[in-house]
Amino acid sequence: MRASKLTTTLTALIEQKVPSFLWGAPGIGKSSIIKQIAQSKGVGFIDLRLALMDPTDLKGIPFYDKESHTALWAPPAFLPKSGEGILFLDELNSAAPSVQASAYQLILDRKVGEYELPSGWAIVAAGNREGDRGVTYRMPSPLANRFVHFEMQVDVDDWKYWAYKNSLDERIISYISYVNEHLFTFDAKSDEKSFATPRSWEYVDSILKSSISQDLVLDSISGAVGREVAVGFLSFAKVMGRLPDIETVLNSGEGEYSDEVDVLYALSTALVSTYLKDATDEKLDNLLRYTLGMKSEFAVLCVQDLQRNGVSMEHSSVFKEWVQKFAYLLA
């Protein structure tokens, strides 16, 4: 299931406090989705890495109660005491079987030892698939049956929406639009330590915004996404120098055009990215007016990316002209 549909589905299940498990390859943003749901709902978020825990970390430490002459369990301080939120059990199937067993009661009965999870908190877990070369243990059937299971897919359109919202370097967005398969190059059969994932492209964004000298950029990006992808990306990034002045286009609706596919991918992304940073009705009209002279598929790409980012165009007189020209591609 793609990220956009997962977000909608998981939000509904979290509201009903139905335990859910999110499966997927490493680096595709499983934990980010759950954290974003918590932020959008304005509730708490606690991320527990069960692979780093011992069984007593969840259940707590036993102590002797003088009054009852019994042993009680002191619950850990990291578990929530009140309010609303999402308790995220990350890397659940990477935890040792004894730790997974400690989670049974918490997941099903919402309590463990002397501790009881507040009614406003939902439980969501995540883990890598068994074939992804991560350290995983086969999940026992009784534990698996305590969740509703989903497998997250990598989707370029969903990633582009996220990338625009988070202001990733437009060269990265342009490159992934041009070479979709380089968003995610993980191969469980390969011994390569570096490979492209949504998470590693975030690292590339940080590298590009850092003070690393130009002679070290290739090696640094190779360390994040692999040598082949890094060479392809940096070669493509040189295309950005052949674009018309984006500010001029947005301020006047005029500019040079190109027939080169790589330039058009870069141009489409640059137009949308720059517009979103300072969105006005005038700039929208100018952007749409400029796209009337672009190759049809790239004019449509611009408008689709704007719409995915919540830009309304129905009020624009230029958009009416745009629809008349490109309606046949939208049918």
N, C-alpha and C positions, 0 to 999 in steps of 0.2 A: 504494500500500500504506500502511495506517495505521501510526502510530508504534509501537504495541505489537507488531505483527507484524514490522515492520522490525527492531526491537531483537532479537527472537528469531532472525530469519534472519541478520542481520549478525553476531551473536555467534557463531553456528555457522560462518560463512564466515571470520571473523577467526581462529578457532581453527585452521582448516585453511590459513590464510595465502592465501586466495583474494582477489585484488584486487577491490574492489567500488566502484561509483560510485553516489552518491546524488543524484538530480535533484529539483528542487523550486523553488517560488516563493520569493522573498526573505522572510526573517523568520519562517519556519515551524519553525525549530529543527533544521535538518539537522546543524549542527556540535554542537549540544547532545546529540543522540542518541549520536554517536560518543564524545564526551567522557564521557558517563554510562556507556557500555559499558566504557570503560577504567577508570573509577573502580570499577565493580562487580566487575571482574576483578582489581583491585589492581595494574594494570600501568601503564607509562609512557604518556604522551600528548604528541605533538609536533604542533602545528598550524602548517603552512607555507602562507602566502598566496602562491601562485605568481604571482598577478597583479601582485605588487609586486617580482618578482624578474627578474634578467637571466639569460641562459643559463648564464653562468659561476658564478652563485650556487649552482647545484646541482652542477655538475661540479667546481667548485673553480678555483683559480688555478694556471696552469702554472709550474713552476720547473725550473731546470737541475740535473740530478744529475751531479756531477763524476765519481763512480765509474763509472757506466754510460754517461756521455756521452749521456744521453737527457733528454728533457723529461718530467717527471712532473707529476701533478695533485695539488695539496694539497687534500684534501677539506674542506668547510666544517665548522666547529665545531658547527653546530646539528643535524647529523645524528647519530643515536644510534650509540654505539660498542659497547654490550653490553646485556645484559638482555632484557626483554620489553616490548612495548608496541604502540601503534598510531601509525603515521606518517600523519597526516591531510593530504592535499593539497587544501586548500580553494580554491574558485574556479579550478579547473583549466582550465575552458574559457573563463575570462576572461583567462588568461595569453596573452601573445603566442605565435604559432605556433613561434617559435624556442625559447621556454621549454618549450612542450609537447613539442617534439622532444627536449629535454634529459631530459624525464621518461620517454621511451620505455623506455630501457634499465633505468632504476631500477625501473620498474613490472614489466616482463617478466622481466628477468634478475636483479633485486634488486641491481644494481651500476651504478655510473656512474663513469667515470674510474678512479682508484685505489681508490675506495670500494666496500665491499660491505656491504649491510644485514644486521645480525645476524639469525640464524635465528629468534629469538624475536619479531621484529617483523613486524606485518602492515601492508599498505597499503590505505587507504581514501581515496577522493576524493569531492568534491562540487562541484556547480555549479548555476547557475540555468539554466532553460530558455531557448532562443533567443528565445521570444516574450515574455519577461518584462521587456523594456525595459532590461535590464542590459547592460553591456559584455561581449559574448561573441564568441568566434570559433568557427566551425564545427569540431567536433572531427574530425580526420582519422580515416578508417576504421581504419587500422592501430592507432591509439591506442585508439579505442573498443572494438576487438576484444580489448583486453587487460584488460577489466573485465567483471564481472557487473553489469548495470544495474538500478536500482530507481528508481521515482518515488514520492516521499513525498506523502501526502495529508494534508490538515488534517482532524482528527477531533475533535469536541467532547468526547466521552467520554474520549479519551486525554488531551486538554488539561486537562480537569477533574481527572483523576487526578494529573497533574503539578502543577497549581495547588494542590491540597490539600497535596501533599507539600512544596511549597515555600512554604507559608503565604502565598499571595497574599491580598490584601485580599478578604474574603468578599463585599463589594459587587460586585467584578469577577466573581467566580465566579457569583454570583446573576444578574447581568445577562446573562452569556453563556449561562447555562442558559435564561434567558427569551427572549433574542434570539440564537439560534444563529448566524445569518448575520453577526453583527457581530464574530465572532471573527476573520474574515478577509475584508476588503473590497477587496483588491488587484484593480485592473482595469488590464490592460496598455494599454488604449486611452485611459485617463484621464491627464490632465496634473497631477492632484492630487499634491502632494508628500507629504502625510500620509495614511496609510491604516492600517486596523487589521490587525494580524498578531499571532500569539502573542508575538513579540518586543516589539512596541510596547505590548502590554498589560502587559508587565513594566515598561516605562517609566511607564505610568499608575500601577502599584503604587508605584513609587518616588516619583512626584509626590505621591500621597496620603499617603505616609509622611514627606514632606519638610516644611519650615517655610514653604512658599509660602503667602502670604496668600490668603484665600478669594476675594477679588476678582480674583485672577490664575489661579485653578484652571482655569476654563473655557478660557481661552486656552492654558494649558500642556497640558491634556489634548487640546485640539484639535490642537496641534502634534504630538502623538503618534499619534492615531487618526483625525483629521479632525473637522471641526466638527459634522457631522450625528450621528456616533456619540457624540461628546463630550456633546452636548446630551441625547441619549437616555439615556446612562449616568448623568449627573448628575440627570436627572429621576427615573430609576429609583432612584437612591441615596437619594432622599428617602423612599422606601417603607420603608427600614430603621427609620425612626422610628416606624412603625406596628406593629412586631412586638411580641409579648409578650416578657417578660424571659426570655432564653434560659437563664440560669443557674437561674432558678426552675423552668423546665420540666425541666432535666436533674437537678435536685436533688429534685423532687417528682413529676414526671410529669404535672403539671397546668399549665394555662394557657389563655388565650383562644384562640379559633379564628377564622379568617377565610375568606370565600368568594371574596375577590379574587385573581385568578390571579397578578398581579405580586407581591402580598404572600406568596402561598404559595410561589412560586419563591424569594423572598428568605428566607423562613422555613426552607425545606428545607435550603438551603445553610448558613444560620447554625447550625442544629442540628448538622449534620455537622461543620462547621468547628470549632465550639466543643467538641464532644465529642472530636474527634481531638487537641485540645491537652491534654486531661486525661482520658484514657480509663480508666474504671473499670466494673466489672460493674454496680454500682448505677446509674450514669448511663446505661448502655446499656439496662437494664431500664426506666428512667424515660423515656428517649427513645422506645423502642418502645411503651410504654404510651400516651404522648402521641399517637403517630402513629395509634393505633387510632381516634382521633376525627377525623383529617384526611381530606380527600378522598382517595379510594383511589389515584389516580395519583401523588399527592405523597407518600403513605405509602410506595409502592413506590419512588419516586425516592430517598427518604432511605435506604432499605435497600440499594438498588443501589449508591449512592455509598459507603456504609459497606463493602459487600462488595468493591468495586473497590479500596478502601484497606486491604484485608487484615483487616477486622474479622470475627472469628468470632462467630456468634450462636447456634449450635446448642445451647449449654449453657444458654441463657436460657429460663426457663419462660414469660416473656412472649412470646418469639419463637414458641413453639409456638402460643400463642393468635393471634399475628399471622398466622402461616401459615394457620391455619384460616379466618381472615377474608378474607385476600387471595390465597389459593392460586389462585383462578380467573384472576387477572391474571398469574400466573407461568407458567401452562401454555403 
